[in-house]
Amino acid sequence: MNETSTAAAEPVRILKRLEELAFQHGQAYDSYLSTEGNLKQFWSSDRSSVVAYAKAGRFVHVQGGLLGPIERRSLLLREFAEFVQKNRLVATFYNIGEADLPLFRRQGFQVTKWGEEPLIDLPQITWAGHDYEWVRRQANYCRRQKAVVTECRREDYSDEDWSELMDEIRSVTTECLSTKPQQGDVKFFNGSVEPPSWDRRRLFVARSDSGAGRIEGFLICLPFDGGHQYAIDTYRHRLDAPRGIVPFMIHQAVEHLKCEGIRSISLCLCPAVRYEQLPRDSWIIRRCLQFGFNYASAFFDMPGEYHFKSRFRPRFVRRFICHYPNASAASMWSTVRLSGALKLDLQKLAHTIWRRFIQPSTRRNLAMPVEQVPTKPKREVITAQISEELEMAVAVPLQGCAQ
């Protein structure tokens, strides 16, 4: 039996081995989430690679993809597919890259586009030019407000000091999530603010008063691809934090990791972006993603998330969801239940919908996938550009005075 539970009684060496594989061979932002200790494991027969998954009834949800050397992934997937067939399960892999798709297709998996992952390539980034004007403006404003971003390493803190830091981190998280329509954080696809062990996770915090004040926000970075890449998995901020504190934290984390020679930083998946039809894909998933992107932003703001991340001018990489044998309404509902995305606070949901209703014009400015952007007459485009430039020229000094 290749199936192994990752309960607390599991030998430490197995968890260490899982962490090492996720670090060395993870190929997407969620690979390191497999180390959070609440998943089952399926090891290949030669023990060289592993699949970490959650099981809900007959539905198996894999996190982090195929964690093992490239030359051993075919064996791992073949044996895992046999395990799924033997037990009459339905398996779902998330955030699979194009390089691994031939392996999944050979094993009979149904492949559907899931979205795109934005990557910031650090060696090339300078933050110069018009494309990065918005990021520079947010960073400069936060500096004027005397906000400072620093990294907090677990080994630099005593147990008492770390516990005090985590208390403040929890406070920021609770305050930030108080405006979300969900009752709590979305699970499975997001990392925990308090993992069982920090291992190689990186925590950056923004403090006021030149670094001596309260925590205004924080972000957590997860390593993958042998530490050559990191993913900004979680970021939270206080509701009254300085405007632009999140882009400021991302800007500072990028600068910090760039100095270490890190190759790129992932901003995590943008679901449903540039959705497209693939041969023999799942029309159910495709249609639901289209509907969610276009009409369900009150529940999960996919257009707003894409808009925010696109302002860092990342390189977008296609990601896929792979089902065996096929996706169905039941498998999709299992995904929703696993994440808790529809465990809603009706009062907060109503408030979110009301805000969207009374401020619809702000939603028109959100970035959209390229092929969805309506074509405007040339004169209208030029007029819109001039109006935007005039608005920025007037608004920026006024915003500075207002603060």
QUIPEHU-V59314 format. One record per pair of residues at least 12 apart in sequence whose ideal C-beta (glycine too) atoms are under 7 Angstrom apart, sorted by the first residue. I is the first residue (numbers start at 1). J is the second residue. Records with the same first field share a line. If there is no record, write none. Layout:
# QUIPEHU-V59314
I->J  J
This chain:
# QUIPEHU-V59314
2->42  43  79  83
3->40  42
4->40  41  43
5->40
6->37  39  40  41
18->34  35  41  50  52
19->35  199
21->49  50  67  68
22->34  35  64  67
23->200  223  224  226  227
24->226
25->67  68  69
26->64  67  224  225
27->65  97  224  225
28->65  95  97  117  224  319
29->95  117  222  224  231  233  266  268  269
30->63  64  94  95  189
31->64  65  67  224
32->222  223  224
33->63  64  191  222
34->52  63  64  67
35->199
36->191  192  195  196
37->196
39->52  53  54  63
40->53  55
42->80  83
44->68  72  75  76  79
45->79
48->68  69  72
49->66  67  68  69  72  73  76
50->67  68
51->66  76  80
52->64  67
54->188  338
56->334  337  338
58->88  89  90
59->90  331  334
60->84  89  90  91  92
61->92  188  335  338
62->91  92  93  94
63->188
65->93  95  96  100
66->100
73->100  103
74->103
77->103  104  107
78->107
81->107  324
84->324
90->331
91->324
92->321  323  331  335
93->321  322
94->114  321
95->114  269  319
96->319  320  322
97->319
98->318
101->320
104->322
108->324  325
109->322  323  324
110->280  281  282  322  323  326  327
111->278  281  320  322
112->278  281  282  285  286  320  321  327
113->275  276  278  318  320
114->271  319  320  321
115->269  270  271  272  273  319
116->270  273  274  316  317  318  319
117->266  268  269  317  319
118->267  270  309  314  316
119->264  266  314  315  317
120->254  264  265  267  312  314
121->264  315
122->254  257  258  262  263  264  265
125->254
131->313
132->313
134->311
135->247  251  311  312
138->244  247  248
139->247  248  251
141->242  243  244
142->242  244  245  248
145->242
146->208  209  210
147->206  208  216  242  245  248
148->207  210  211
149->204  206  248  249  252
150->205  211
151->202  203  204  256
152->165  203  205
154->198
166->194
168->215
169->193  215  218
170->193
172->215  217  218  236  237  238
173->193  236
175->238  239
176->236  237
180->348
181->298  299  344  345  348  349  352
182->340  341  343  344
183->343  344  345
184->340  343
186->339  340  341
187->338  339  340
188->338  339
189->339
190->233  234
191->220  222  233  234
193->234
200->223
201->220  221  222
202->221  230
203->218  220
204->218  219  249  252  253
205->218
206->218  245  248  249
216->237  238  241  242  245
217->235  236  237  238  241  245  246  249
218->236
219->232  234  235  249  250  253
220->233  234
221->233  253
228->262  263
229->262  263  264  266
230->257  262  265
231->266  268
232->250  253  265  267  268
233->268
235->249
250->312
267->309  312  314
269->319
270->305  306  309
271->289  302
272->289  290  292  293  302
273->306  369
274->369  370  371
275->289  290
282->323  326  327
284->327  328  329  332
285->321  327  332
288->332
298->349  352  353  356
300->341
303->366  368
304->366
306->367
307->366  367
310->367
